[in-house]
Amino acid sequence: DGYVGATETSKALLHWWFDTPHFVPKHDAPDEEFRYYFAQREAMETIIYLHDVVGARDKFDLMRFDSVGLVSANMFDETWSRFVVRMATGPGKTKVLGLAVAWSFYSKLYEPDSTLSRNFLVIAPTIIVLDRLYRDFRGLRMFFEDPVIPDDGVGGRSWRDDFQLTVHRQDNVRLTQPTGNIFLTNIHRV
């Protein structure tokens, strides 16, 4: 139904990601259309539905969706929101992570009452995964090589100009601004 109940920022991003044709230039070949996988779309639509439409903000809100009855409040010490996306190997979890970061960043920036963040902590399970994530995030490459960030002017916003993030890798943290940070580390450091 056109994402009824989602914020204007969420709707603009969802339409940009999944309804707008995107073409990727290929060397010595015609441009190829880029499309996110169904699992990637489903993951982002689910997160945005839970946050924007249902208004799930804490463990009690999310526990309503436990159809098996295995989740209890004492399983979570923290009070912050958590949205878990379960995906198989190979469907593009890193792309979903990038979409979720962009969505949270813009929601906090453009939606006056947003409780989301413009600072992010990404915890990798191994050094190998950490190195791969750093390659993808360094220079914000993944956000601009794939159609994550809308063109300036879409929905009357300056998406690309406003997307100001600094990537920090484990011991190389140089905090220069209070918001707009991605901290990459691995579980062993935590």
Secondary structure, 3 states (H helix, E strand, C coil): CCCCCCCHHHHHHHHHHHCCCEEEEECCEEEEEECCCHHHHHHHHHHHHHHHHHCCCCHHHHHCCCCCCCCCHHHCCCCCCCCCCCCCCCCCHHHHHHHHHHHHHHHHHHCCCCCCCCEEEEEECCHHHHHHHHHHHHHHHHHHHCCCCCCCCHHHCCHHHHCCCEEEECCECCCCCCCCEEEEEECCCC
